Amino acid sequence: MLALLAKEPAHGYELRHRLARALGPLGEVLNPGQVYVTLSRMERAGLVRGDQVEQSAAPDKKVYEATPAGRDHLAAWLADSSWPKVAPAEFHLKLVAAAATGLADPSALIDLQRRELLRRLRKVQRLVEEDPGDLDGMLLLEGTALRLQADVRWLEACERRWRAGDKQ
C-alpha cells in the first residue's frame, strides 16, 4: 500500500481497488477493513499523511499520501534482500509494487535477491564441506541448501515472467 501511495495519493476505497487489481486473485480476498486499519497504522508511524478533501456531491473523503519518511521506508524495503523464511508472497508483492510504481526495476530486484540467495547457498555448501561428520547437522544444512536452490529456481521463474511482460 505504501508503494501505491508513493506513486500517487488515494483514499481508502481507491487504494483497495488498486491493490486488488495489482494482486490479481490474491486481491479478491483483501478485506476492505484491513486497508483502513493498515492506513491508520502507517499514519501513526508517520509513513503516510491523510488530508480531508471536500467534495461537492458527496461527503468529504480522507486522501492519503506517502510522507518523506514513508518514501525512505519504502526505498529500504525495496532494497532489502534478506529472506529470513520462505517468502515468495512478500517478494511477489515487492515486484508488483516496484512495477506498479516505477520506484524500482523488478528485474534488478530479482537479480539482487538471486545474488543474495546464491551467496547464502555457497555459505551453506562450505559448511557442508568443512564438517561432513554430524549427520543431524548435515540434514539441516541439506534442507537449507534445497530450500535455497528452490528459491533461486522460483526467482528464475519470476524473471521469465517479468521479462515476458516487458515484451507485451
Secondary structure as GFF3:
##gff-version 3
##sequence-region A 1 168
A	DSSP	alpha_helix	2	7	.	.	.	ID=ss1
A	DSSP	beta_strand	10	11	.	.	.	ID=ss2
A	DSSP	alpha_helix	12	23	.	.	.	ID=ss3
A	DSSP	three_ten_helix	24	29	.	.	.	ID=ss4
A	DSSP	alpha_helix	32	44	.	.	.	ID=ss5
A	DSSP	beta_strand	48	53	.	.	.	ID=ss6
A	DSSP	beta_strand	61	66	.	.	.	ID=ss7
A	DSSP	alpha_helix	68	79	.	.	.	ID=ss8
A	DSSP	alpha_helix	88	101	.	.	.	ID=ss9
A	DSSP	alpha_helix	106	130	.	.	.	ID=ss10
A	DSSP	alpha_helix	135	166	.	.	.	ID=ss11
###
